[in-house]
Every structure is written in C-alpha cells, then in structure tokens.
Amino acid sequence: MKLFDSTALGARITRRRQEIALTQKDMASSVKLSLSYYGHIERGTRVPSLPTLVLIANRLHVGVDALLRDSLEYPCLPKRVFTDRELGLLRQFLEENGESSDEWFDIAGE
C-alpha cells in the first residue's frame, strides 16, 4: 500500500505557488533550495524533509497540513453507532449553540 503521494504534494505546492504569482526560481531562492531540487519537489520526484516542507508552507502562506492533505490513504473505519444518550447530548449542544440539529442528524443517519 502506498502511504505517501509525492506527486499530489508537488501539485499542491505548484498550484499554491502559481496562485500567489511566484516563479519556481523565486520560490526556490526564498526557501534556500537549488532550482533543480525545488523542481523535483514540484514534480513529485523528490520528497522534501520536514523542515524544508515547513519553509515551503510558510512561504506559500499555508499550513503544512494544507500541502499534505489527501497525501495519505486511510483505511476505512467501521461506521460509528452513537448511543441514544450521545445523540441527545449532541442535539442539546447544537441547540444551545444556535445550530440546527436536523442537518447534523440527517448526515449522521438518524
């Protein structure tokens, strides 16, 4: 099972860099990487170290989680069944905070 999709990470970095109108050269320079290595990161052929990924995320004005989102495949978890007490507490919490519990409970399958 593939646990990390470096191509998807590179695509997210590329997309965000383009959104803020930076060239690859400017981006590589600002995070102190060679243009060649930075290009490999965007193509997904190299995976940056965690400190480098933090520098890239900071320069792109996003959190590291935004760059890693959907990079991992999670196994399916069994459906959670809530007790009547738990559902009642959730409904009460939502109503006390001005939320409509109808929308939430439709999603939960009640």
C-alpha positions in Angstrom: 0.0 0.0 0.0 1.4 3.4 -1.0 1.3 5.7 2.1 2.5 8.9 0.5 1.7 10.6 -2.8 4.6 12.9 -3.6 3.1 13.8 -6.9 0.0 15.1 -5.2 2.1 17.1 -2.8 4.1 18.6 -5.6 0.9 19.5 -7.5 -0.5 21.3 -4.4 2.8 23.2 -3.9 2.8 24.2 -7.6 -0.9 25.3 -7.6 -0.4 27.4 -4.5 2.9 28.9 -5.8 1.1 29.9 -9.0 -1.9 31.4 -7.0 0.5 33.8 -5.3 2.3 34.6 -8.6 5.8 33.3 -7.7 8.1 31.7 -10.2 9.9 28.5 -9.4 13.2 30.4 -9.3 11.8 32.9 -6.8 10.3 30.2 -4.7 13.5 28.1 -4.6 15.6 31.1 -3.8 13.3 32.2 -0.9 13.5 28.8 0.8 17.2 28.4 0.1 16.9 25.4 -2.4 18.5 24.9 -5.7 16.1 25.4 -8.6 16.7 21.9 -9.7 15.9 20.3 -6.4 12.8 22.6 -6.0 11.6 21.5 -9.4 11.9 17.9 -8.4 9.7 18.6 -5.4 7.0 20.1 -7.6 7.2 17.2 -10.0 7.0 14.7 -7.1 10.3 13.0 -7.8 11.8 14.1 -4.6 10.2 14.4 -1.1 11.3 17.4 1.0 12.4 17.0 4.6 10.0 18.2 7.2 12.0 21.4 7.9 12.0 22.1 4.2 8.3 21.4 3.9 7.7 23.9 6.7 9.7 26.6 5.0 7.8 25.9 1.7 4.4 26.1 3.5 5.4 29.3 5.3 6.5 30.9 2.1 3.2 29.9 0.4 1.3 31.2 3.5 -0.4 27.9 4.1 -0.1 25.3 6.8 1.8 22.1 6.2 -1.5 20.2 6.6 -2.8 22.0 3.5 0.0 20.7 1.5 -0.2 17.1 2.9 -4.0 16.9 2.7 -5.1 13.7 0.9 -1.5 12.6 0.6 -2.2 9.6 2.9 -4.6 6.8 2.2 -6.5 5.9 5.3 -8.1 2.5 5.8 -11.9 2.6 6.0 -13.0 2.8 9.6 -16.2 1.0 10.8 -19.3 3.1 10.9 -19.7 4.6 14.4 -23.0 3.9 16.1 -24.0 6.5 18.7 -26.0 5.7 21.8 -29.2 7.5 22.4 -27.5 9.4 25.3 -24.7 10.5 23.0 -27.2 11.7 20.3 -29.2 13.5 23.0 -26.1 15.3 24.3 -25.1 16.3 20.8 -28.5 17.6 20.0 -28.5 19.6 23.2 -25.1 21.0 22.5 -26.0 22.1 19.0 -29.3 23.7 20.1 -27.5 25.6 22.9 -25.0 27.0 20.4 -27.7 28.1 17.9 -27.2 25.3 15.4 -29.9 23.3 13.8 -29.5 19.6 14.8 -31.7 18.5 11.9 -28.9 19.0 9.4 -26.4 17.2 11.6 -28.6 14.3 12.3 -29.5 13.8 8.7 -25.8 13.4 8.0 -25.4 11.1 11.0 -28.1 8.9 9.6 -30.6 9.3 12.4 
